[in-house]
Amino acid sequence: MAEPVYPTELVQRLMEVWEPPHRRPLLEQGTGNPIQPSKLKAVLDAAFFASLRTEEGHRHPLSLVLVENHSQLTELGTPWRVHALRSPVAIDADRLAKLAPALQVGNRFLIVNTADKDPTIVGIGDAPDAIWFLSEDQYPRVRVVGPGDMVFYRGDRVAFRYQAGVTDELMPDFFTSKGEPANAIIEIGNRLSTHRPFPAHHLIEHKPMHDIIAPFLSDLIEQVAGLGHGGMIAILAPDDPDSETLHESCAYPIAPLDLGAALVDAYNTAMVDEANDILIRDSGPDYAPYRVKTSRELDEEAESQKSNDTARSYRRTVAGLTAVDGAVLLTHDLKVLGFGCKLPGLTNPAPIVIHAPSDPRHGIEPYDLTKRGTRHTSAAVFANKSQGRMAFTVSADGPVACFLRSPRFDAVIHWPVRVGVFATRW
């Protein structure tokens, strides 16, 4: 393992990518105050040296979120759960190392206040596990994952990684890449909107279809990976000619579990609830409500929560179905047809598979299926059979990927999917 190297140029790199820590895009343009380099350096100093220390013989990952005031986290449309300290405490490496074990359960962060003269720890924040359709959360985060190894985020989106003196711009994964991946996600959205439209609202900017579907599928794959057993999710092409045959190959066909409809309902009701929140909030600096919600608005809030809970429940169910040997089979508009589906294996001739094109300056790099297991070969064969199909594979102890046919390259592309601390969330 490379030796930790002190991050002498990291402050400058972070200042280049810094975004305003408090942004309310639905209510105002918002500029925010950029953090002072000296304060940022103090936080990075403490985090770096904490990464080299042990607590009771163990090193623990460390997560920080940087804010001007911890109340900002509770004012978001999808608020954090904040447990504030009675008094702020100074930030230093020893204290961070001692507090790190308290963050190991859930999506928890130490809250660092950057508005005071010196950065201080003001509490522990539990980031919401939700479908952030209308998220305002762009707060900077730092995750320390090993000695001198830090990952930096804007909101829940990975910005870059710093390891052993090297600032590494993480290559986009399937869910952040343009071209074939983005088009495939948009096609799913178009298919969904044909049956269940995504209505716009005059108070809220309508999100691109990709930005609605991608985080939902990304979280689904993240949940499959988190189960640790491996699995496959196969999505059919629009009007797939082999739909019935593949459906019959499922060991456990089921009455369609309409994952796509649940997603659309959750998004639509979230838009209505968010618009209601905008209408009852004052235009002052704290956006405090100036009236209570009407009975209709309360009903719409409850409906939004119910729809969100349903979508999350369906997503967890689908993730669990991947534990059964075989693939979970979905239509192009995300109806689950069955699980335990036996997909065809390697054919002769084998499909042409290439690695995702990460740099246009480099040539096409073949992906050798003969060195892969049956899950990967079945996924590649499935994707190759029809334009528009996608197959997500999750290895129990290895990488996560999506196989997708590309007419541009006349081949199946193996797209990496990042999970864990390197996952992309929206």
C-alpha positions in Angstrom: 0.0 0.0 0.0 1.3 3.5 -0.9 2.5 5.6 2.0 0.3 8.5 3.1 1.5 11.8 1.8 0.5 15.1 3.4 -2.0 17.0 1.1 0.0 20.1 0.4 -2.0 21.1 -2.7 -5.4 19.7 -1.6 -6.8 23.0 -0.3 -6.2 24.7 -3.7 -7.9 21.8 -5.5 -10.9 21.9 -3.2 -11.3 25.7 -3.6 -11.5 25.2 -7.3 -14.4 22.8 -7.1 -16.1 24.4 -4.1 -19.8 25.1 -4.4 -21.8 27.4 -2.1 -22.5 25.3 1.1 -26.1 26.5 1.4 -28.2 26.5 -1.8 -31.9 26.8 -2.2 -32.5 26.5 -6.0 -36.2 26.3 -5.7 -36.5 29.6 -3.8 -33.6 31.7 -4.9 -30.4 31.7 -6.8 -28.3 31.7 -3.7 -24.6 32.6 -3.6 -23.4 31.5 -0.2 -20.1 32.3 1.3 -17.1 30.2 0.2 -15.1 28.8 3.0 -11.8 30.5 3.9 -8.8 28.5 2.8 -7.3 28.7 6.3 -10.4 27.0 7.8 -10.5 24.4 5.1 -6.9 23.6 5.8 -7.6 23.2 9.5 -10.3 20.7 8.7 -8.1 18.8 6.2 -5.2 18.8 8.6 -7.3 17.2 11.4 -8.9 14.7 9.0 -5.6 13.6 7.4 -3.8 13.0 10.7 -6.9 11.3 12.2 -6.7 8.8 9.3 -3.3 7.7 10.5 -4.5 7.0 14.1 -6.2 4.1 15.7 -8.8 3.9 18.4 -8.5 0.8 20.6 -6.4 -0.9 18.0 -8.8 -0.2 15.1 -8.9 2.4 12.3 -12.4 3.6 11.6 -13.7 5.4 8.5 -14.5 9.0 9.2 -17.2 11.2 7.6 -17.6 15.0 7.9 -20.1 17.4 6.5 -19.2 21.1 6.3 -21.9 23.7 7.0 -22.3 27.3 8.1 -24.9 26.4 10.7 -26.2 22.9 11.6 -29.8 24.2 11.4 -29.4 24.4 7.6 -29.5 20.6 7.5 -32.9 20.5 9.2 -34.4 23.1 6.9 -34.0 21.1 3.8 -37.0 19.6 2.0 -35.7 16.2 3.0 -34.1 17.1 6.4 -31.3 15.5 8.2 -31.7 14.1 11.7 -29.3 16.3 13.7 -28.1 15.6 17.2 -26.4 18.8 18.3 -23.8 19.0 21.0 -24.6 21.2 23.9 -21.4 23.2 23.2 -19.2 23.2 20.1 -15.8 21.4 20.5 -12.6 22.3 18.7 -11.6 20.1 15.7 -8.4 18.1 16.0 -7.0 14.8 14.9 -7.3 13.1 18.3 -10.9 14.1 18.7 -11.9 13.0 15.2 -10.2 9.6 15.8 -12.2 9.1 19.0 -15.5 10.2 17.5 -15.2 8.1 14.3 -16.5 4.8 15.8 -19.8 6.6 16.5 -20.4 7.1 12.8 -20.3 3.4 11.7 -24.0 2.8 11.8 -26.2 4.4 9.1 -25.3 7.4 6.9 -23.8 9.5 9.7 -21.5 12.5 9.6 -19.8 14.7 12.1 -21.2 18.2 11.5 -18.4 20.8 11.2 -19.3 24.4 11.5 -17.2 26.7 9.3 -18.8 30.0 10.2 -16.9 30.5 13.4 -13.4 31.9 13.7 -12.1 28.3 13.9 -13.9 25.2 12.6 -15.8 23.3 15.3 -17.7 20.1 15.7 -21.3 20.9 16.6 -23.0 17.5 16.4 -23.7 14.3 14.5 -26.0 14.3 11.5 -27.8 11.3 10.0 -28.3 12.0 6.3 -31.7 10.9 5.0 -32.1 7.7 3.1 -34.7 8.9 0.7 -35.4 9.5 -3.0 -34.0 13.0 -3.2 -36.1 14.2 -6.2 -36.1 17.8 -5.2 -32.9 17.9 -3.2 -31.3 21.2 -2.2 -28.5 19.4 -0.4 -25.2 20.4 -1.9 -23.2 20.5 1.3 -19.5 19.5 1.0 -18.6 16.2 2.5 -15.3 14.5 3.3 -15.0 10.7 3.8 -11.8 9.4 5.2 -11.6 5.7 4.1 -8.0 4.8 5.0 -4.7 6.2 6.0 -4.2 9.4 3.9 -7.1 8.3 1.7 -10.0 10.8 1.4 -13.0 11.0 -0.9 -14.6 14.4 -1.5 -18.2 15.1 -2.4 -20.5 17.9 -3.4 -23.7 16.8 -1.8 -23.8 13.1 -2.3 -22.0 13.3 -5.6 -18.4 12.2 -5.7 -16.0 15.0 -6.7 -12.6 13.4 -6.5 -10.4 11.2 -4.3 -7.1 12.0 -2.7 -4.7 9.1 -2.0 -0.9 9.0 -1.3 -0.3 12.5 -2.6 -2.3 12.1 -5.8 -5.6 13.8 -6.6 -7.6 11.4 -8.6 -10.6 12.5 -10.6 -12.9 9.5 -10.4 -14.0 8.4 -13.9 -17.8 8.7 -14.4 -19.6 5.5 -14.0 -22.7 4.2 -15.8 -25.1 6.5 -14.0 -23.1 9.7 -14.6 -21.9 8.9 -18.2 -23.3 10.5 -21.2 -23.9 8.8 -24.5 -25.3 5.3 -24.4 -25.9 5.1 -20.6 -27.8 8.5 -20.5 -29.8 7.6 -23.6 -30.8 4.2 -22.1 -32.0 5.9 -18.9 -33.9 8.5 -20.9 -35.6 5.8 -22.9 -36.9 4.2 -19.8 -38.2 7.6 -18.6 -39.9 8.1 -22.0 -41.5 4.7 -21.7 -42.8 5.5 -18.2 -44.2 8.9 -19.2 -46.2 7.3 -22.0 -48.2 5.3 -19.5 -47.9 7.6 -16.4 -46.9 11.2 -17.2 -44.6 13.3 -15.1 -46.6 16.6 -15.0 -44.7 19.8 -14.6 -45.6 22.4 -11.9 -45.4 26.1 -12.4 -43.6 26.6 -9.1 -41.0 23.9 -9.6 -38.5 23.5 -12.4 -39.2 20.2 -14.1 -36.3 17.8 -13.7 -34.8 16.1 -16.7 -36.1 12.5 -17.1 -32.5 11.1 -16.6 -32.3 12.9 -13.2 -35.4 11.1 -12.0 -34.7 7.6 -13.2 -30.9 7.4 -12.6 -30.8 7.9 -8.9 -33.6 5.5 -8.3 -31.9 2.7 -10.3 -28.5 3.7 -8.8 -29.9 3.2 -5.3 -31.4 -0.1 -6.3 -28.0 -1.4 -7.5 -26.4 0.0 -4.4 -28.8 -2.0 -2.2 -28.1 -5.2 -4.1 -24.4 -4.7 -3.7 -24.9 -4.0 0.0 -26.5 -7.4 0.5 -23.2 -9.1 -0.3 -24.6 -12.1 -2.2 -24.3 -10.9 -5.8 -27.1 -11.0 -8.3 -28.4 -9.7 -11.7 -31.1 -7.4 -12.9 -32.0 -7.8 -16.5 -34.1 -5.0 -18.2 -35.8 -5.9 -21.5 -35.9 -3.7 -24.5 -39.0 -1.8 -25.5 -41.5 -4.3 -27.0 -38.9 -7.0 -26.7 -39.7 -9.9 -29.0 -38.4 -12.5 -26.5 -40.3 -11.1 -23.6 -42.7 -14.0 -23.2 -39.9 -16.6 -23.7 -37.7 -15.0 -21.1 -40.7 -14.6 -18.8 -41.4 -18.3 -19.0 -37.7 -19.0 -18.1 -38.2 -17.5 -14.7 -38.4 -20.0 -11.9 -40.7 -17.7 -10.1 -42.9 -15.6 -12.4 -44.9 -13.1 -10.5 -47.8 -10.7 -11.0 -46.0 -7.6 -12.2 -44.6 -5.6 -9.4 -44.8 -2.1 -10.9 -41.6 -0.5 -9.8 -41.8 2.2 -12.5 -45.3 3.3 -11.5 -44.3 3.5 -7.9 -41.4 5.8 -8.9 -43.6 8.1 -11.0 -46.2 8.3 -8.2 -43.5 9.2 -5.6 -42.1 11.9 -7.9 -45.4 13.4 -8.8 -46.6 13.6 -5.2 -43.3 15.0 -4.1 -43.6 17.8 -6.6 -47.1 18.7 -5.3 -45.9 18.6 -1.6 -42.8 20.7 -2.4 -45.0 23.3 -4.2 -47.2 23.5 -1.2 -44.2 24.1 1.0 -43.1 27.0 -1.3 -46.5 28.6 -1.1 -46.7 28.7 2.7 -43.1 29.9 3.3 -42.2 33.5 3.9 -39.6 35.1 1.7 -37.4 36.1 4.7 -34.0 34.7 5.4 -35.1 31.7 7.4 -38.1 30.7 5.1 -40.3 30.1 8.1 -43.9 29.1 7.4 -46.3 32.0 7.7 -49.4 29.8 8.0 -50.2 26.2 8.8 -51.0 23.8 6.1 -54.6 23.3 5.0 -56.3 19.9 5.4 -55.8 19.4 1.6 -52.1 20.2 1.9 -51.8 17.9 4.9 -53.5 15.1 2.9 -51.1 15.8 0.0 -48.1 15.7 2.3 -49.3 12.3 3.7 -49.8 11.0 0.2 -46.3 12.0 -0.8 -44.9 10.2 2.2 -47.0 7.1 1.4 -45.9 7.1 -2.2 -42.2 7.6 -1.2 -42.5 4.7 1.3 -44.1 2.5 -1.4 -41.3 3.2 -3.9 -38.6 2.5 -1.3 -40.4 -0.7 -0.2 -40.7 -2.0 -3.8 -37.0 -1.2 -4.4 -35.9 -3.1 -1.3 -38.1 -6.0 -2.4 -36.5 -6.1 -5.9 -33.0 -6.0 -4.3 -33.9 -9.0 -2.1 -35.1 -11.0 -5.1 -31.6 -10.9 -6.6 -30.5 -13.3 -3.9 -32.2 -16.2 -5.7 -30.1 -17.9 -8.3 -30.8 -16.3 -11.7 -31.8 -12.9 -12.8 -34.6 -10.6 -11.8 -36.4 -9.8 -15.1 -38.0 -6.3 -15.7 -39.8 -4.7 -18.6 -38.5 -1.5 -20.1 -40.9 0.5 -18.0 -39.7 -1.3 -14.9 -42.4 -3.9 -14.2 -40.9 -6.9 -12.5 -42.0 -10.0 -14.3 -40.2 -12.7 -12.3 -37.0 -13.8 -10.6 -34.7 -16.8 -10.7 -34.6 -16.4 -14.5 -32.1 -18.5 -16.3 -30.6 -16.4 -19.1 -28.9 -18.0 -22.1 -25.1 -18.7 -21.7 -22.2 -18.0 -24.0 -22.9 -18.6 -27.7 -20.7 -19.3 -30.7 -19.7 -16.8 -31.9 -19.5 -14.9 -28.7 -20.7 -11.3 -28.6 -18.1 -8.6 -29.0 -17.7 -6.9 -25.7 -15.6 -3.8 -25.0 -14.6 -1.8 -21.9 -16.4 1.5 -21.4 -14.7 4.2 -23.6 -13.2 6.4 -20.8 -10.8 8.4 -22.9 -11.4 9.2 -26.6 -7.7 9.5 -27.2 -7.3 5.7 -26.5 -8.5 2.9 -28.7 -11.2 0.4 -28.0 -10.2 -2.1 -25.3 -11.7 -5.6 -25.6 -13.4 -7.1 -22.6 -12.5 -10.8 -22.4 -15.6 -12.8 -21.6 -13.7 -16.1 -21.4 -12.1 -15.0 -18.2 -15.4 -14.1 -16.5 -18.1 -16.1 -14.7 -21.4 -17.2 -16.0 -23.2 -14.2 -14.6 -21.1 -11.8 -16.7 -21.4 -14.0 -19.9 -25.1 -14.3 -19.5 -25.5 -10.6 -19.0 -23.4 -9.9 -22.1 -25.4 -12.4 -24.2 -28.6 -10.9 -23.0 -27.7 -7.3 -23.8 -26.3 -8.3 -27.2 -29.6 -9.9 -28.3 -31.6 -6.7 -28.6 -31.0 -3.0 -28.7 -32.2 -1.3 -25.5 -31.6 -4.2 -23.2 -29.6 -3.6 -20.0 -28.1 -6.2 -17.6 -26.7 -5.1 -14.2 -24.4 -7.6 -12.6 -23.3 -7.5 -8.9 -20.5 -9.8 -7.8 -20.5 -11.0 -4.2 -16.8 -10.0 -3.8 -16.1 -7.9 -6.9 -17.1 -5.1 -9.1 -20.6 -4.0 -10.2 -21.3 -3.4 -13.9 -23.9 -2.8 -16.5 -23.8 -4.5 -20.0 -25.4 -2.4 -22.7 -25.3 -2.8 -26.5 -23.9 0.2 -28.4 -24.9 0.8 -32.1 -22.0 3.3 -32.2 -19.4 0.6 -31.6 -21.5 -2.4 -32.8 -20.6 -4.1 -29.6 -21.7 -4.6 -26.0 -20.1 -2.2 -23.6 -19.1 -3.2 -20.1 -19.9 -0.1 -18.0 -18.5 0.0 -14.4 -21.0 1.0 -11.7 -19.6 2.6 -8.6 -21.0 1.6 -5.2 -20.0 2.1 -1.6 -18.1 5.3 -0.7 -17.3 5.8 -4.4 -21.0 5.6 -5.5 -22.7 8.6 -7.2 -25.8 9.8 -5.5 -27.9 12.7 -6.7 
